[in-house]
Amino acid sequence: MNLRDFIPFLDSSVSTWAIEARVLRWLTFLWLSVGLIVMFSASYAAADAERGDGLYYFKVQLLWVVIGLIGFNILVHSPLRYILGIADWFMLVLLALILSTLLPGFGTTVNGATRWLAIGPFLIQPSELIKPFLVLQSARVFGQWSRLSWTTRLTWIAVFVVLMAAILLQPNLSTAALCGMVVWLIALAAGLPFAYLGSTACSGLLLAIVSISLKEYQRRRVISFLNPWADPSQDGYQLIQSLLAVGSGGFWGAGFGMSQQKLFYLPIQYTDFIFAVFAEEFGFVGCVLLLGLLAAYAALALMVALKARNQIHQLVAIGIMVLMVGQSLLNIGVATGALPTTGLPFPLFSYGGSSMIASMLSAGLLIRVARESNEADVLSFQERRTSGSRS
């Protein structure tokens, strides 16, 4: 890999990739570009009021994009067998960081939840960064389930349970639920016995019910989701403002930068509720086009899974599809009132370094699987050029 490989539009090896890999690459850059445009609009007023610089959040987001692109290009140009070989270590390190947020004096609390670690002036969220590595390790475990001893199986099941329990204690029910769904769907795709899957699903549902029963703020979120107008100035305020933004967009939208709800009516408008700003500015037509982009991404991911060289690669592609497209749909469902309010960001749209880096790594993994879907493409561009000159 040379320096040009880190510059998206100067990567000379792209022409040798499988067609699915090339299309996924461009869809990722299109998704990212639209997300940056929307984040710029959604954050400008808040950044100007809070930081005295309307471009502050946008400039910080660009920094995270650059870091994410470096990781993206490293994964795209690295054989998947090497990435899978170190996935368990990355996951265990990030799990340790998640557990450290629960220790007094280590975690940083924002809006009542201790999900972050302070690294100088920046905050990182380990529960976001661990998502692509959770996909990789789940694919490794369930993709070779029949060849593993029961000791190894139970060890990794215990690790997954500890991970979700730790995220739940931060508290972060939505991310814990998403991680649980990703692991469960990968196990389903791997063909694990339905007795295991059914008991696991029931246990997860029971755990969610217990969490909602014990934590008042989660219970109030569910109640306000069912009828936000019962308490329009408190628990239902956020959802009502989001619905007003979505409804105000009409067919064509109010126009780029013309959202009214982002002007301090809609809370966290550039993170969890960024879709509401998008819907207000780009309207029904923009929403249909965005859903079309997500559908195209999901369809390509399934094509990659079907063409993958082995089951582990198939499971990685399926897991990344669930992570990227599934999380996007959950975010849209929250903004439109179809689902209870959660703290899940919109991949490649929402402001935040951990989410951006995790999303770029996930996209890079899917493209790498697509590159390796054809046996000839496993060799690097340099290796093929060298072998060609010898012949």
C-alpha positions as a printed Julia matrix, in Angstrom:
391×3 Matrix{Float64}:
   0.0     0.0     0.0
   1.36    3.43   -0.92
   0.41    6.93    0.17
  -1.95    7.38   -2.78
  -4.13    4.57   -1.4
  -5.1     6.84    1.5
  -6.52    9.46   -0.87
  -9.97    8.21   -1.98
  -9.9     9.56   -5.52
  -6.27    8.67   -6.24
  -6.36    4.97   -5.31
  -4.99    3.31   -8.45
  -6.07   -0.2    -7.45
  -9.83    0.51   -7.55
 -10.16   -0.44  -11.21
  -9.09   -3.99  -10.35
 -11.77   -4.49   -7.69
 -14.93   -6.55   -8.05
 -17.88   -4.49   -9.33
 -19.73   -4.78   -5.99
 -16.72   -3.37   -4.15
 -16.48   -0.39   -6.5
 -20.18    0.44   -6.27
 -20.16    0.07   -2.48
 -17.18    2.42   -2.3
 -19.01    5.12   -4.24
 -22.23    4.6    -2.27
 -20.24    5.01    0.95
 -18.72    8.28   -0.26
 -22.14    9.5    -1.45
 -23.69    8.62    1.93
 -20.82   10.37    3.73
 -21.05   13.49    1.53
 -24.8    13.88    2.07
 -24.27   13.33    5.79
 -21.66   16.08    5.99
 -23.93   18.5     4.11
 -26.84   17.8     6.46
 -24.63   17.92    9.58
 -23.28   21.33    8.48
 -26.81   22.69    8.22
 -28.12   21.06   11.39
 -25.2    22.15   13.59
 -24.46   25.69   12.36
 -26.87   27.62   14.6
 -26.02   25.58   17.7
 -22.27   25.88   17.09
 -22.57   29.63   16.62
 -24.49   30.01   19.89
 -22.42   27.56   21.95
 -18.92   28.05   20.5
 -19.06   31.41   18.76
 -18.17   29.66   15.5
 -20.9    28.24   13.31
 -18.42   25.91   11.62
 -17.01   24.45   14.86
 -18.89   21.11   14.87
 -18.47   20.75   11.11
 -14.69   21.22   11.34
 -14.42   18.71   14.19
 -16.52   16.28   12.16
 -14.12   16.66    9.22
 -11.26   15.7    11.54
 -13.1    12.5    12.51
 -13.82   11.81    8.84
 -10.1    12.0     8.02
  -9.3     9.56   10.84
 -12.14    7.31    9.74
 -10.91    7.36    6.12
  -7.45    6.22    7.23
  -8.99    3.24    9.02
 -11.32    2.65    6.06
  -8.43    2.46    3.59
  -6.33    0.25    5.84
  -9.17   -2.29    6.08
  -9.98   -2.09    2.37
  -6.36   -2.97    1.51
  -5.78   -5.61    4.23
  -6.57   -9.33    3.77
  -9.63  -10.24    5.78
  -7.9   -13.23    7.38
  -5.48  -10.84    9.12
  -8.28   -8.55   10.26
 -10.25  -11.49   11.64
  -7.1   -12.73   13.39
  -6.82   -9.62   15.56
 -10.54   -8.85   15.97
 -10.74  -10.63   19.31
  -7.95   -8.5    20.8
  -9.56   -5.26   19.65
 -12.88   -6.38   21.06
 -11.42   -7.31   24.44
  -9.52   -4.01   24.72
 -12.64   -2.01   23.86
 -14.69   -4.11   26.29
 -12.18   -3.19   29.01
 -12.66    0.49   28.09
 -16.44    0.08   28.32
 -16.07   -1.5    31.76
 -13.77    1.34   32.82
 -16.57    3.89   32.17
 -18.42    2.23   35.05
 -15.58    2.96   37.49
 -15.77    6.19   39.53
 -13.46    8.86   38.13
 -12.95    7.21   34.74
 -16.16    7.67   32.82
 -17.5    11.05   31.67
 -21.2    11.68   32.18
 -23.22   13.5    29.52
 -27.0    13.95   29.79
 -27.19   11.51   32.7
 -25.33    8.64   30.99
 -21.7     7.65   31.57
 -20.74    6.33   28.14
 -17.63    8.35   27.32
 -13.94    8.5    28.16
 -12.11   11.82   27.97
  -8.98   11.8    25.79
  -7.64   15.34   26.13
 -10.29   17.71   24.74
 -12.12   14.87   22.96
 -14.64   12.29   24.16
 -14.62    8.74   22.81
 -17.47    6.27   23.18
 -16.09    2.71   23.33
 -19.56    1.2    22.91
 -19.67    2.76   19.42
 -16.13    1.8    18.46
 -16.65   -1.85   19.41
 -19.5    -2.43   16.92
 -17.46   -3.44   13.84
 -15.25   -5.69   15.96
 -18.36   -7.26   17.52
 -19.48   -8.16   13.98
 -16.07   -9.66   13.17
 -15.83  -11.74   16.33
 -19.45  -12.9    16.13
 -18.82  -14.03   12.56
 -15.67  -15.9    13.67
 -17.45  -17.66   16.53
 -20.71  -18.59   14.79
 -19.09  -19.21   11.41
 -17.07  -22.09   12.84
 -19.46  -23.04   15.64
 -19.45  -26.77   14.85
 -15.65  -26.93   15.06
 -15.35  -25.14   18.42
 -15.22  -26.85   21.8
 -17.95  -26.08   24.3
 -15.38  -24.29   26.45
 -14.59  -21.85   23.63
 -18.27  -21.43   22.78
 -19.3   -20.64   26.34
 -16.33  -18.32   26.84
 -17.3   -16.11   23.92
 -21.01  -16.24   24.77
 -20.02  -15.0    28.24
 -17.96  -12.19   26.68
 -20.94  -11.09   24.56
 -23.22  -11.15   27.62
 -20.74   -9.12   29.71
 -20.46   -6.6    26.86
 -24.21   -6.04   26.64
 -24.59   -5.94   30.42
 -21.83   -3.33   30.7
 -23.43   -1.15   28.0
 -26.8    -1.55   29.72
 -25.32   -0.33   33.01
 -23.93    2.91   31.5
 -27.02    3.12   30.95
 -27.47    2.67   27.21
 -30.41    0.38   26.46
 -30.57    1.22   22.75
 -26.93    0.34   22.0
 -27.12   -2.8    24.14
 -30.25   -3.85   22.23
 -28.6    -3.13   18.87
 -25.5    -5.14   19.78
 -27.74   -7.99   20.94
 -29.69   -7.93   17.67
 -26.48   -7.92   15.61
 -25.08  -10.96   17.45
 -28.45  -12.76   17.32
 -28.97  -12.15   13.59
 -25.43  -13.3    12.78
 -26.1   -16.48   14.79
 -29.38  -16.92   12.89
 -27.62  -16.51    9.53
 -24.99  -19.04   10.66
 -27.72  -21.64   11.12
 -27.51  -22.17   14.88
 -30.28  -24.39   16.33
 -33.57  -22.58   16.89
 -33.62  -23.83   20.48
 -30.54  -21.7    21.21
 -31.86  -18.72   19.28
 -35.34  -18.84   20.82
 -34.07  -19.05   24.39
 -31.61  -16.23   23.75
 -34.29  -14.0    22.23
 -36.62  -14.6    25.19
 -33.81  -13.84   27.64
 -32.96  -10.6    25.85
 -36.6    -9.51   25.78
 -36.96  -10.28   29.48
 -33.81   -8.29   30.26
 -35.14   -5.29   28.31
 -38.45   -5.45   30.18
 -36.63   -5.6    33.52
 -34.43   -2.64   32.55
 -37.43   -0.54   31.51
 -39.25   -1.51   34.72
 -36.34   -0.52   36.96
 -35.26    2.69   35.2
 -37.83    5.45   35.35
 -36.42    7.5    32.47
 -36.65    4.5    30.12
 -40.21    3.83   31.22
 -41.14    7.49   30.65
 -39.63    7.35   27.15
 -41.83    4.4    26.23
 -44.94    6.07   27.65
 -44.18    9.38   25.9
 -43.61    7.54   22.61
 -47.11    6.06   22.81
 -48.68    9.5    23.35
 -46.2    12.4    23.23
 -49.0    14.98   23.42
 -49.89   13.8    26.94
 -46.85   15.76   28.18
 -45.9    18.13   25.34
 -43.58   20.34   27.4
 -41.5    17.58   29.03
 -41.24   13.91   28.01
 -43.07   14.33   24.72
 -41.37   17.59   23.7
 -38.5    16.07   21.71
 -40.67   13.74   19.65
 -43.28   16.43   18.97
 -40.62   18.84   17.69
 -39.19   16.06   15.51
 -42.61   15.3    14.05
 -43.16   19.0    13.37
 -39.85   19.12   11.5
 -40.64   16.03    9.43
 -44.15   17.27    8.65
 -42.96   20.78    7.78
 -40.79   19.41    4.98
 -43.79   18.66    2.79
 -43.17   17.17   -0.65
 -40.1    19.12   -1.8
 -38.75   20.37    1.54
 -38.06   23.84    2.89
 -34.66   23.96    1.15
 -31.09   23.43    2.3
 -30.33   25.45    5.43
 -33.95   26.57    5.84
 -35.01   24.29    8.69
 -36.81   26.19   11.45
 -36.88   23.4    14.02
 -33.07   23.31   14.2
 -33.17   26.87   15.58
 -33.27   25.68   19.22
 -36.7    24.04   19.04
 -35.52   20.49   18.3
 -33.01   19.18   20.9
 -29.8    17.36   19.8
 -30.68   18.21   16.22
 -27.25   17.39   14.83
 -26.84   14.0    16.51
 -29.71   11.63   17.32
 -32.44   13.67   15.56
 -30.5    14.77   12.48
 -32.93   12.92   10.22
 -35.71   15.32   11.28
 -33.64   18.25    9.98
 -32.94   16.36    6.76
 -36.66   15.63    6.29
 -37.61   19.26    6.89
 -35.06   20.64    4.43
 -35.34   18.01    1.68
 -38.94   16.86    2.12
 -40.63   13.65    1.03
 -38.57   13.44   -2.16
 -35.29   13.65   -0.25
 -36.45   10.99    2.23
 -37.41    8.62   -0.58
 -34.0     9.1    -2.21
 -32.25    8.48    1.13
 -34.25    5.31    1.69
 -33.35    4.29   -1.85
 -29.67    4.72   -1.02
 -30.08    2.55    2.09
 -31.97   -0.07    0.04
 -29.22   -0.12   -2.59
 -26.57   -0.49    0.12
 -28.49   -3.37    1.73
 -29.04   -5.11   -1.62
 -25.34   -4.88   -2.49
 -24.37   -6.17    0.95
 -26.63   -9.21    0.43
 -25.11   -9.79   -3.01
 -21.65   -9.66   -1.43
 -22.75  -12.16    1.24
 -24.08  -14.54   -1.42
 -20.81  -14.38   -3.38
 -18.51  -14.56   -0.36
 -15.84  -17.26   -0.38
 -16.71  -18.81    3.0
 -19.33  -18.62    5.71
 -17.35  -16.31    7.99
 -17.07  -13.74    5.19
 -20.8   -14.11    4.52
 -21.58  -13.44    8.17
 -19.33  -10.36    8.22
 -21.23   -8.91    5.24
 -24.61   -9.65    6.84
 -23.51   -8.19   10.18
 -22.23   -4.97    8.59
 -25.49   -4.62    6.65
 -27.49   -4.94    9.88
 -25.18   -2.49   11.62
 -25.21    0.22    8.94
 -28.68   -0.06    7.39
 -30.49   -1.43   10.44
 -29.18    1.31   12.72
 -30.13    3.94   10.12
 -33.69    2.6     9.97
 -33.92    2.56   13.77
 -32.8     6.21   13.86
 -35.4     7.13   11.23
 -38.05    5.21   13.17
 -37.28    7.22   16.3
 -37.38   10.58   14.46
 -40.73    9.74   12.86
 -42.36    8.41   16.03
 -42.49    4.8    14.85
 -40.15    3.67   17.66
 -39.48    4.85   21.24
 -36.86    7.59   21.62
 -33.35    6.13   21.79
 -29.8     7.43   21.64
 -28.7     5.7    18.44
 -26.84    7.93   15.96
 -27.44    7.88   12.21
 -24.32    6.29   10.63
 -22.26    8.78    8.55
 -24.8    11.53    9.35
 -24.78   12.22   13.09
 -22.1    14.35   14.72
 -19.62   12.33   16.77
 -16.15   10.91   16.34
 -16.76    7.42   17.7
 -19.81    6.89   15.52
 -18.05    8.24   12.42
 -14.95    6.08   12.9
 -17.02    2.96   13.61
 -19.16    3.59   10.52
 -16.14    4.09    8.26
 -14.49    0.93    9.61
 -17.72   -1.0     9.03
 -17.98    0.24    5.44
 -14.33   -0.68    4.86
 -14.94   -4.23    6.13
 -17.9    -4.73    3.78
 -15.89   -3.49    0.8
 -13.01   -5.79    1.75
 -15.39   -8.78    1.77
 -16.65   -7.66   -1.65
 -13.06   -7.44   -2.94
 -12.36  -10.99   -1.77
 -15.59  -12.35   -3.25
 -13.52  -13.12   -6.37
 -10.52  -15.33   -5.69
  -8.31  -13.37   -8.07
  -8.91  -10.15   -6.2
  -7.39  -11.43   -2.95
  -3.92  -10.6    -4.23
  -2.87   -7.01   -3.82
  -2.5    -4.8    -6.87
   1.28   -4.72   -6.37
   1.49   -8.53   -6.21
  -0.48   -8.91   -9.45
   1.68   -6.34  -11.23
   4.86   -8.12  -10.08
   3.62  -11.56  -11.12
   2.52  -10.17  -14.47
   5.96   -8.71  -15.18
   7.62  -12.06  -14.4
   5.42  -13.92  -16.84
